[in-house]
Amino acid sequence: MAKILDKQRYKCAMSAMQTVQAIERAIPVLHSGPGCAQKLSNSSGSSGYFSPNIYPCTSINERDVVFGGVKKLESTIKHSLDVIDADLYVVLTGCIPEIVGDNTEEVVEGFRDAKKPVIYASTAGFKGNNYKGHEQVVDAIIDQLLERSDIRVKKLVNIWADVPYQDEFWLGNLRELEKLVGELGLTPNTIFGYQRGLSNVKRIPEAEFNLLVSPWVGLNNMKNMEKKLGIPYLHYPTLPIGAFETSKFLREVGGFAGVPKEKIESLIAEKEAYYYYYIERYADLFLETRVMSKQFTVVSDAQYALGITKFLVNDLGLF
């Protein structure tokens, strides 16, 4: 291939700082070498609440490799709590402290009674990629921040999709999923993006079920929440693009949530009529003049490859 078509998205597990960054007023505290955040920062796409260039970091060196960096980590967390106005502090570990055996868990445990919650995720680069790191951060929230609730809020649904900042449209996709779920008469709860944050994180255990819209990323998190918090989950592997897949999505989610079938079908009929009104505006041009090839190839990650392929085949009749 002669040219690069898109920015690099596949990075080490410590890129999970993009997952932390997507939670409003959450801050990553890095236990790593001084260059990790800078080298990984372009995976997040923007500075957010706090710039990756100035994330608190232990900046461990050769001396810390020999004598350990736990004292430096303890000091960095303490000063972060004193200086940075955040609602959640998430310690992310790089390769060096994991290799030399720094006990990050024990250090973080010492801040259990801090004024703001401090948790940690093991995100060493050699343990996996940023998809794995994302799951590690979500698991850290589940295991260290949340407890099983006796309260179940009727019709409350936690929505999870692909990795935050993984592509330019991640937040728009999430908001549209919220809108679709809301139009079924359910109450969507997400933790990423504007005006979500820690208050929505705390509502997770009260939901009736989790909805995961992703081919595979996040499935381990759903199983973890089912085991620890007692929340069942619905796994829908395809991002709904176009009328065919969106209607299928609404039927499956509505059926799982116990929404009356008449309400689901009425909503689908309304939305499909609006959708096909616009499809008809270009159908003659598209079908009669053959401006596009009938065959196509999608080069993408699994999230979009499934969604776009099903749209082109089921809605437009391509091969």
C-alpha positions in Angstrom: 0.0 0.0 0.0 1.5 3.3 -1.1 0.0 5.6 1.6 -1.2 5.3 5.1 -5.0 5.7 5.1 -5.6 6.4 8.8 -3.8 7.0 12.0 -2.5 4.1 14.1 -5.1 2.9 16.5 -3.6 -0.4 17.7 -1.3 0.3 20.6 -0.2 -1.2 23.9 -2.5 -1.7 26.9 -1.4 1.5 28.6 -3.3 3.4 25.9 -6.2 2.6 28.2 -5.6 6.2 29.4 -8.0 7.1 26.6 -10.7 5.1 28.5 -10.0 7.0 31.7 -9.9 10.3 29.7 -13.4 9.6 28.3 -14.9 9.6 31.9 -15.6 13.2 32.7 -13.2 14.6 35.5 -11.3 11.3 35.7 -7.5 11.4 35.6 -4.9 8.7 34.8 -1.9 8.6 37.2 0.9 6.8 35.3 3.4 4.5 37.0 5.8 4.3 34.0 8.8 5.7 32.2 8.6 9.4 31.3 7.9 8.9 27.6 4.9 6.6 27.6 2.1 9.2 27.8 3.7 11.3 25.1 4.2 8.4 22.7 0.6 7.1 23.2 -1.2 10.4 23.5 -2.2 10.7 19.8 -4.4 7.6 20.2 -6.8 9.6 22.3 -7.5 12.3 19.7 -7.8 15.2 22.1 -6.6 16.6 25.4 -10.0 16.2 27.2 -10.1 17.3 30.9 -6.4 17.0 31.3 -3.7 16.9 28.6 -1.8 13.6 28.1 1.4 15.8 28.0 1.0 16.6 31.7 -0.5 13.5 33.2 0.9 12.9 36.6 3.6 10.3 36.2 6.3 8.6 38.4 8.8 8.9 35.5 10.7 5.9 36.8 14.4 5.6 35.9 17.3 3.2 36.2 17.6 3.6 40.0 13.9 2.7 40.4 14.5 -0.5 38.4 17.1 -1.5 41.0 15.4 -0.3 44.2 11.7 -0.3 43.2 9.4 2.6 42.5 6.7 2.2 45.1 7.8 5.2 47.2 7.7 7.4 44.1 4.3 6.0 43.2 2.9 6.8 46.7 4.3 10.3 46.5 2.9 10.9 43.0 -0.6 9.7 44.0 -0.5 11.9 47.1 0.5 15.0 45.3 -2.0 14.3 42.5 -4.8 14.3 45.1 -3.5 17.6 46.5 -3.0 19.4 43.3 -5.4 18.1 40.6 -9.1 18.7 40.9 -10.6 15.4 39.7 -13.4 13.0 40.7 -11.6 9.8 40.0 -7.9 8.8 40.0 -6.9 5.7 38.0 -3.3 4.4 38.4 -2.1 2.8 35.2 1.1 0.7 35.2 3.6 0.5 32.4 6.1 -2.2 31.5 9.0 -1.4 33.9 7.2 -1.5 37.3 5.4 -4.7 36.2 8.7 -6.3 35.2 10.5 -5.4 38.5 7.5 -6.4 40.6 6.3 -3.1 42.2 3.2 -3.9 44.3 0.9 -1.2 42.9 -2.1 -2.8 44.4 -0.7 -2.4 47.9 0.2 1.3 47.3 -3.3 2.1 46.0 -4.9 0.2 48.9 -3.2 2.8 51.2 -5.4 5.5 49.6 -8.7 3.7 50.3 -9.8 6.5 52.7 -8.6 9.4 50.4 -11.0 12.3 49.7 -11.5 11.0 46.2 -11.5 7.4 44.9 -8.2 5.9 43.7 -8.1 2.7 41.8 -5.6 0.9 39.6 -5.4 -1.1 36.4 -2.5 -3.4 35.3 -1.8 -2.0 31.8 1.7 -3.1 31.0 2.3 -3.1 27.2 3.5 -6.7 27.1 0.2 -7.8 28.6 -1.8 -6.9 25.5 -3.1 -4.0 23.3 -5.4 -1.0 24.0 -8.5 -3.2 23.7 -7.2 -5.3 26.5 -6.3 -2.2 28.5 -9.8 -0.8 28.0 -11.2 -4.0 29.6 -8.7 -3.7 32.4 -9.9 -0.2 33.3 -13.5 -1.2 33.2 -12.8 -4.2 35.4 -10.9 -2.0 37.8 -14.0 0.2 38.2 -16.2 -2.9 38.7 -13.9 -4.7 41.2 -12.5 -1.7 43.2 -15.3 0.9 43.0 -18.6 -0.8 42.8 -20.6 -3.0 45.1 -23.7 -5.2 44.5 -26.9 -3.1 45.0 -30.2 -4.3 46.4 -31.9 -1.6 44.3 -32.9 -2.2 40.7 -34.1 0.9 38.9 -36.9 -0.2 36.5 -36.0 0.2 32.8 -32.4 1.5 33.6 -29.9 0.0 31.1 -26.1 0.4 31.1 -24.9 0.8 27.5 -21.4 -0.2 26.5 -19.9 0.0 23.0 -16.4 0.1 21.5 -13.3 1.6 23.0 -13.5 5.4 23.6 -11.5 7.6 21.1 -10.8 4.5 19.0 -12.3 6.4 16.1 -13.7 9.9 15.4 -17.3 8.8 15.7 -17.2 6.8 18.9 -19.2 9.3 21.0 -21.7 10.0 18.3 -22.3 6.2 18.0 -22.8 6.0 21.8 -25.2 8.9 21.9 -27.3 7.4 19.0 -27.5 4.1 20.9 -28.7 6.1 23.9 -31.3 7.7 21.8 -32.6 4.4 20.3 -32.8 2.8 23.7 -34.5 5.8 25.1 -37.2 5.7 22.4 -38.0 2.2 23.5 -39.1 3.7 26.8 -35.9 2.6 28.6 -33.5 4.8 30.5 -29.9 4.6 29.1 -26.9 4.9 31.4 -23.4 5.5 30.0 -20.2 6.6 31.7 -18.3 8.1 28.8 -18.6 11.6 27.5 -20.1 15.0 28.4 -22.1 15.1 31.7 -21.8 11.4 32.4 -18.8 10.8 34.7 -18.7 9.4 38.2 -22.4 9.9 39.0 -23.3 7.6 36.2 -20.5 5.1 37.2 -22.2 4.8 40.6 -25.6 4.0 38.9 -24.1 0.9 37.2 -25.1 -1.6 39.9 -28.7 -0.4 39.9 -29.4 -1.2 36.2 -31.8 -4.0 35.1 -29.3 -5.2 32.5 -26.1 -4.3 30.5 -26.2 -3.8 26.8 -23.0 -4.4 24.9 -22.8 -3.3 21.3 -19.4 -4.6 20.2 -18.1 -7.7 18.4 -16.0 -8.9 21.4 -14.4 -5.9 23.3 -16.1 -5.6 26.7 -17.6 -9.1 26.8 -15.3 -10.1 29.7 -16.5 -7.0 31.5 -20.1 -8.1 31.0 -19.4 -11.5 32.5 -17.6 -9.9 35.4 -20.5 -7.6 36.2 -23.0 -10.5 35.9 -20.9 -12.5 38.4 -20.1 -9.7 40.9 -23.0 -7.3 40.6 -25.7 -9.7 39.5 -26.5 -7.8 36.3 -27.5 -9.8 33.3 -26.3 -8.7 29.9 -27.4 -8.6 26.2 -24.5 -8.9 23.7 -25.3 -7.4 20.3 -22.2 -7.8 18.2 -23.0 -5.4 15.3 -23.1 -1.6 15.3 -26.6 -0.9 13.9 -26.1 1.0 10.6 -29.1 1.5 8.3 -32.7 0.5 8.6 -32.4 -3.3 8.4 -29.9 -3.7 11.2 -31.3 -0.9 13.4 -34.8 -2.5 13.2 -33.3 -5.8 14.2 -31.4 -4.1 17.0 -34.6 -2.5 18.4 -36.5 -5.8 18.3 -33.8 -7.7 20.1 -33.2 -5.0 22.8 -36.9 -4.4 23.2 -37.7 -8.1 23.5 -34.9 -8.6 26.1 -36.2 -5.7 28.1 -39.9 -6.8 27.9 -41.1 -3.8 25.9 -44.5 -4.6 24.3 -44.2 -5.8 20.8 -46.7 -3.3 19.5 -44.6 -0.4 20.8 -41.5 -1.8 19.2 -43.1 -2.3 15.8 -44.8 1.1 15.9 -41.4 2.8 16.6 -39.7 0.8 13.8 -42.5 1.7 11.3 -42.1 5.4 12.1 -38.3 5.4 11.8 -38.2 3.2 8.6 -40.6 5.5 6.8 -38.4 8.5 7.6 -35.3 6.6 6.6 -36.6 5.3 3.3 -37.9 8.8 2.3 -34.3 9.9 2.0 -33.1 6.6 0.4 -35.6 7.2 -2.3 -34.2 10.6 -3.1 -31.1 9.1 -4.6 -32.3 5.6 -5.5 -32.7 6.3 -9.3 -29.3 7.8 -9.5 -27.7 4.9 -7.6 -29.6 2.1 -9.2 -30.1 3.2 -12.8 -26.8 5.0 -13.7 -24.6 2.5 -11.9 -22.4 5.1 -10.3 -21.1 2.6 -7.9 -19.7 -0.9 -8.4 -22.0 -3.7 -7.2 -19.0 -5.2 -5.4 -17.2 -3.7 -2.4 -14.4 -4.4 0.1 -14.4 -3.0 3.7 -11.0 -2.3 5.3 -11.7 -1.6 9.0 -11.7 -2.9 12.5 -14.3 -5.5 13.5 -16.8 -2.9 14.9 -17.2 -1.1 11.5 -16.5 -4.0 9.2 -19.6 -5.8 10.5 -21.8 -2.7 10.6 -20.9 -1.3 7.2 -20.9 -4.6 5.5 -24.4 -5.4 6.7 -25.6 -2.0 5.6 -24.2 -2.3 2.1 -25.6 -5.8 1.7 -29.0 -5.6 3.4 -29.9 -2.0 2.6 -28.2 -1.3 -0.7 -28.0 -4.8 -2.2 -24.3 -4.8 -3.0 -22.0 -7.8 -3.0 
